[in-house]
Amino acid sequence: MPVYQRLPVRPVPGAMVVKLYHSGDAVRGYVRKVTDPSEDDVIFPGEEMEAESAFRLAASHSEGSIPIYVELVEDVEWDPSWGTLTG
């Protein structure tokens, strides 16, 4: 199972962030890449997707060497089927 970290106050530039939120009855997400604080983060792609798809997209861009952080908003509950969430 993959291991993800909760989004810290100061994420590492280059890290991927999966933001999960409610959209109707479903949990949806989008992925962004953290950049230098003086720049805007890069969002991939602009539309919402299923949580599993967001994690796959983040993993493909992290290539296993960059942290993947998770941001849970709107009281989204972590689903253990997505992996392990630490922090």
Backbone as CSV, one residue per row, in Angstrom:
resi,resn,N_x,N_y,N_z,CA_x,CA_y,CA_z,C_x,C_y,C_z
1,MET,0.838,-1.188,0.000,0.000,0.000,0.000,0.879,1.248,0.000
2,PRO,0.526,2.236,-0.784,1.293,3.476,-0.779,1.136,4.223,0.547
3,VAL,2.149,5.014,0.875,2.129,5.823,2.088,2.162,7.290,1.673
4,TYR,1.226,8.061,2.216,1.131,9.488,1.931,1.283,10.260,3.233
5,GLN,1.634,11.538,3.112,1.795,12.397,4.276,0.744,13.505,4.243
6,ARG,0.276,13.899,5.424,-0.617,15.063,5.485,0.164,16.297,5.037
7,LEU,-0.538,17.228,4.425,0.088,18.455,3.930,0.630,19.271,5.097
8,PRO,1.950,19.506,5.142,2.522,20.330,6.209,2.327,21.821,5.923
9,VAL,2.644,22.651,6.899,2.534,24.099,6.729,3.457,24.572,5.612
10,ARG,4.656,24.028,5.563,5.623,24.410,4.524,6.025,23.178,3.722
11,PRO,5.260,22.842,2.693,5.609,21.666,1.895,6.902,21.891,1.099
12,VAL,7.578,20.808,0.820,8.831,20.844,0.074,8.563,21.242,-1.377
13,PRO,9.263,22.255,-1.907,9.094,22.562,-3.336,9.398,21.323,-4.178
14,GLY,8.571,21.093,-5.174,8.694,19.917,-6.022,7.764,18.795,-5.611
15,ALA,7.239,18.850,-4.375,6.336,17.809,-3.895,4.997,17.898,-4.618
16,MET,4.298,16.766,-4.638,2.977,16.713,-5.225,1.950,16.762,-4.098
17,VAL,0.825,17.446,-4.336,-0.260,17.544,-3.357,-1.545,17.044,-4.004
18,VAL,-2.202,16.107,-3.341,-3.522,15.639,-3.762,-4.521,16.278,-2.806
19,LYS,-5.357,17.158,-3.319,-6.382,17.810,-2.513,-7.693,17.070,-2.741
20,LEU,-8.272,16.559,-1.654,-9.524,15.798,-1.735,-10.655,16.606,-1.120
21,TYR,-11.800,16.618,-1.788,-12.943,17.410,-1.351,-14.218,16.709,-1.810
22,HIS,-15.348,17.135,-1.280,-16.642,16.577,-1.666,-17.161,17.268,-2.923
23,SER,-17.728,16.461,-3.810,-18.428,16.953,-4.982,-19.708,16.128,-5.068
24,GLY,-20.785,16.685,-4.557,-22.005,15.905,-4.434,-21.796,14.824,-3.391
25,ASP,-22.109,13.581,-3.746,-21.938,12.453,-2.830,-20.567,11.799,-2.952
26,ALA,-19.735,12.272,-3.865,-18.449,11.630,-4.126,-17.285,12.459,-3.594
27,VAL,-16.163,11.784,-3.365,-14.922,12.475,-3.035,-14.162,12.634,-4.345
28,ARG,-13.769,13.839,-4.628,-13.010,14.159,-5.843,-11.700,14.806,-5.431
29,GLY,-10.796,14.911,-6.392,-9.519,15.514,-6.086,-8.898,16.177,-7.281
30,TYR,-7.870,16.946,-6.990,-7.005,17.444,-8.042,-5.585,17.431,-7.519
31,VAL,-4.628,17.517,-8.424,-3.218,17.392,-8.090,-2.509,18.684,-8.446
32,ARG,-1.617,19.094,-7.547,-0.783,20.255,-7.846,0.644,19.965,-7.428
33,LYS,1.569,20.650,-8.071,2.983,20.528,-7.738,3.394,21.784,-6.996
34,VAL,4.013,21.612,-5.835,4.457,22.737,-5.017,5.680,23.368,-5.676
35,THR,5.657,24.679,-5.806,6.783,25.400,-6.375,7.394,26.299,-5.306
36,ASP,8.371,27.050,-5.694,8.986,28.025,-4.800,7.899,28.968,-4.284
37,PRO,7.977,29.396,-3.017,6.926,30.269,-2.469,6.668,31.548,-3.272
38,SER,7.619,31.987,-4.076,7.416,33.202,-4.864,6.631,32.945,-6.151
39,GLU,6.326,31.679,-6.453,5.613,31.315,-7.677,4.292,30.628,-7.343
40,ASP,3.383,30.575,-8.313,2.128,29.833,-8.152,2.391,28.354,-8.396
41,ASP,1.709,27.488,-7.616,1.838,26.053,-7.818,1.274,25.661,-9.176
42,VAL,1.754,24.548,-9.714,1.296,24.013,-10.986,0.187,23.007,-10.707
43,ILE,-0.952,23.140,-11.373,-2.086,22.232,-11.183,-2.187,21.305,-12.386
44,PHE,-2.324,19.986,-12.150,-2.477,18.985,-13.197,-3.756,18.229,-12.970
45,PRO,-4.517,17.926,-13.927,-5.068,18.900,-14.861,-6.060,19.767,-14.120
46,GLY,-6.714,20.676,-14.780,-7.603,21.609,-14.116,-8.924,21.029,-13.650
47,GLU,-9.312,19.853,-14.152,-10.619,19.319,-13.771,-10.497,18.345,-12.600
48,GLU,-11.625,18.157,-11.933,-11.648,17.222,-10.810,-11.621,15.793,-11.321
49,MET,-11.148,14.876,-10.481,-11.097,13.465,-10.842,-11.363,12.619,-9.603
50,GLU,-11.585,11.329,-9.795,-11.765,10.432,-8.673,-10.480,10.391,-7.863
51,ALA,-10.595,10.122,-6.560,-9.439,10.118,-5.670,-8.343,9.168,-6.176
52,GLU,-8.718,7.965,-6.570,-7.730,6.981,-7.034,-6.960,7.507,-8.244
53,SER,-7.656,8.183,-9.152,-7.005,8.755,-10.335,-6.044,9.865,-9.942
54,ALA,-6.425,10.665,-8.957,-5.555,11.744,-8.489,-4.271,11.175,-7.887
55,PHE,-4.387,10.109,-7.112,-3.185,9.491,-6.533,-2.292,8.890,-7.616
56,ARG,-2.876,8.265,-8.631,-2.074,7.706,-9.734,-1.348,8.817,-10.483
57,LEU,-2.039,9.930,-10.733,-1.417,11.055,-11.433,-0.263,11.621,-10.609
58,ALA,-0.478,11.804,-9.316,0.591,12.325,-8.445,1.782,11.382,-8.433
59,ALA,1.527,10.077,-8.353,2.615,9.099,-8.336,3.400,9.127,-9.644
60,SER,2.715,9.293,-10.763,3.413,9.309,-12.048,4.309,10.536,-12.178
61,HIS,3.940,11.640,-11.548,4.757,12.851,-11.611,5.831,12.876,-10.530
62,SER,5.653,12.115,-9.457,6.651,12.118,-8.387,7.787,11.149,-8.680
63,GLU,7.522,10.159,-9.520,8.524,9.165,-9.902,9.142,8.493,-8.681
64,GLY,8.391,8.423,-7.579,8.842,7.725,-6.391,9.845,8.445,-5.522
65,SER,10.370,9.569,-5.982,11.407,10.252,-5.207,10.929,11.554,-4.573
66,ILE,9.759,12.018,-4.935,9.224,13.292,-4.433,8.055,12.976,-3.513
67,PRO,7.956,13.641,-2.351,6.832,13.353,-1.447,5.480,13.644,-2.097
68,ILE,4.489,12.849,-1.707,3.102,13.105,-2.095,2.356,13.439,-0.813
69,TYR,1.867,14.664,-0.740,1.113,15.134,0.406,-0.379,15.054,0.108
70,VAL,-1.172,14.963,1.173,-2.631,14.907,1.033,-3.246,16.048,1.829
71,GLU,-4.156,16.760,1.190,-4.922,17.822,1.838,-6.392,17.396,1.831
72,LEU,-6.939,17.177,3.019,-8.350,16.794,3.154,-9.147,18.035,3.531
73,VAL,-10.142,18.388,2.729,-10.976,19.555,3.029,-12.434,19.129,3.089
74,GLU,-13.262,20.020,3.582,-14.710,19.789,3.664,-15.034,18.514,4.442
75,ASP,-14.271,18.240,5.510,-14.495,17.070,6.361,-14.413,15.742,5.612
76,VAL,-13.577,15.675,4.596,-13.367,14.408,3.887,-12.681,13.441,4.847
77,GLU,-13.197,12.228,4.921,-12.619,11.173,5.747,-11.635,10.365,4.895
78,TRP,-10.484,10.025,5.484,-9.493,9.215,4.779,-10.043,7.806,4.570
79,ASP,-9.900,7.283,3.363,-10.326,5.922,3.028,-9.080,5.045,2.988
80,PRO,-8.949,4.056,3.862,-7.765,3.212,3.891,-7.469,2.490,2.575
81,SER,-8.455,2.379,1.698,-8.200,1.735,0.403,-7.265,2.576,-0.468
82,TRP,-7.101,3.872,-0.127,-6.201,4.749,-0.877,-4.742,4.522,-0.485
83,GLY,-4.506,3.949,0.687,-3.149,3.756,1.190,-3.103,4.144,2.655
84,THR,-1.901,4.452,3.132,-1.698,4.847,4.522,-1.406,6.343,4.574
85,LEU,-2.072,7.040,5.488,-1.858,8.484,5.662,-1.135,8.695,6.986
86,THR,0.023,9.367,6.923,0.810,9.644,8.119,0.817,11.129,8.406
87,GLY,1.221,11.452,9.618,1.384,12.862,9.993,0.211,13.485,10.533
